[in-house]
Amino acid sequence: MHDFCACLQRYPTMPGNDERPTSMSTTVSEDASSDAESSSDRCNSITSASDFDCSRQSFTSDCSSSKHSSPSSSPPKTITLDDVISSARDLSNLTLAHEIIVNRDFHVEQPHLPQNSLEKQVKYIVHKAFWDGLESELNDDPPEYEHAIKLLEEIREILLSFLSPGANRLRTQILEVLDMYLIRQQADKEAVDIHGLASYIITIMGKLCAPVRDDEVKKLRESPDNVASMYKEIFRVLDLMKMDMVNFTIQSLRPDLQRQSVEYERAKFQSIVEKTPSALDHTTEWIKSSLEEVLFSMPTVEQPNGHGKVGKALPSPLLVFNSGFICLLTWDYHKSPLPETLMTDEVRLRELQRRLQLLKAVASVLLIVYSAIGGPISGLPTLAERLKRMTSVLLEGMHLPDFNLSEALGNVSGQICCELNKSLTERNYPALPPELQVTLKGQITSITQENNPIRSLVEGRVQQYFRVLLATPNSHVNPPPTPGGLALIQPELTSLAVTFVSLVNFNKQVYSPFYMMILKTLLFSNAAPPPAATAPQDPSIQNPVNSN
């Protein structure tokens, strides 16, 4: 695949003269929507015979014999500045391509600088000085056209960049009308028709712009007679059209990127690893930590020909990797950076963690309420939905460092008691006694404690549910039921879990050769012979997740 950023810079897929690009800054076109699968569908539609299938094989077998299935290794070398710059470029391409692949709503927008920022003020001053200077030159007697000609030349190049390769007639017309050699000759004789050239440029812009820019182009035709102001507005609209063209190109590239996503991302990351030997340090620590956690829970087995010696059984690679991915649900970003192989998904993982944290708090509150009240409020889905929505609203933002969770939970308990009393009295039940309300408030506010039994129960069952989905083929099609106590948040929890599993599956497809290489190194770096028999596996983890 060609260099990705270069593709965007060249705008290679401009439609014909009468085929105008749809603005991507507002919505994705229907054609692109039909071509671009969602992240979940794409991740689960890739062939099941993936590189991660080698996790079903013995560690002593060679899972890297197939083409593109294993990262190449090289001896340590000195890192040069060129290597650093090249790696940064590869990482930028990888990040951008990954975002386009997994985010169907990804598009480029004009930067919006803060109102009182220094950058905005400097930009305003510089631009004002330029356009004031142009106006002054054009008002001279005789007028100066040097800067105006440079602007016309830049406008010509921008218009030509919008054309498709087959638009030869329009290309020839633009080159003839905006012939810089002829315009310079006219300038020497003070015969340049600046207004006429602006009118022609606006006409061409009307042919090439996206429909969403029609009103902007129409306003250009109504621009004042001030030439400098007219060209300033022309450049403003051309900047918008360039953003539209970038987004049109992104829309056009997305289907190709999706078809080649695994190979492209793996090749880019391999390039980074070759140039930066430390590019897998955090990933290694992550897998090492997961391996230690799994080994700690593994049963001991008698080693063959070990004269009665016992040792830890060899864990399943899938079990090690899935345990590592589960750790991401509670990852502390302040203590440890993410593994390098997950950097492109950091924003999505943080958002997923934030939403999951809120869901677990809501589930804990509802579990306390329904355990304490019982029958009088059971079997009332409308009430349950109202309590869930109320709690979610009051706890929104609980991930922020300045959020007072204890105070918010106190407000939650007060609102819940009011809502429960209203519901009970409407159905001829007695209101909650004051002592029970005090008990409820105490139990709800106590979930801020890490060792709170309700909180621990909910967190354990949520992790259990995510583990089951990771280990269940086609879990995105038919998700398993949630464990007990989580039924009230099942729709939201299932949606989050499916999103997480989809993200993990795609990550495994891309980076499994690197993970396998690291895991083999961790297990066999001391040349100790591995046990002949592998440990018994969880029956639900017999096949790789990405056999979906």
Protein Blocks (a to p, Z undefined) as FASTA:
>chain_A
ZZfklmmmnopmbccfklccddfklbccfklmmmmccfklmmmmpcfkbfklmmmpcfkb
cfklbghkaccddddddddfklmmmmmmmmmmmmmmmmmmmmmkbccddddddfklmklm
mmmmmmmmmmmmmmmmmmpccddfklmmmmmmmmmmmmmmmpcfklmmlmmmmmmmmgmk
lmmmmmmnopacfklmmmmmmmmmmmmmcfklmmmmmmmmmpcfblklmmmmmmmmmmmm
mmmmmmmmmmmmmmmmmmmmmmmmmmmmmmmmmmmmklmmmmmmmmmmmmmmmmmmpccd
ddehklopacdddddfklmmmmmmmmmmmccfklpccdfklmmmmmmmmmmmmmmmmmmm
mmmmmmmmmmmnmmmlgoilklmmmmmmmmmmmmgoklpmklcfklmmmmmmmmmmmmmm
mmmmmnopacddfklmmmmmmmmmmmmpmklmklmmmmmmmmmmmmmmmmpghklmmccd
ddehilmmmmmmmmmmmmmmmmmmmmmmmmmmmmmmmmmmmmmmnopacdfbdcdddfkl
mbcfklZZ
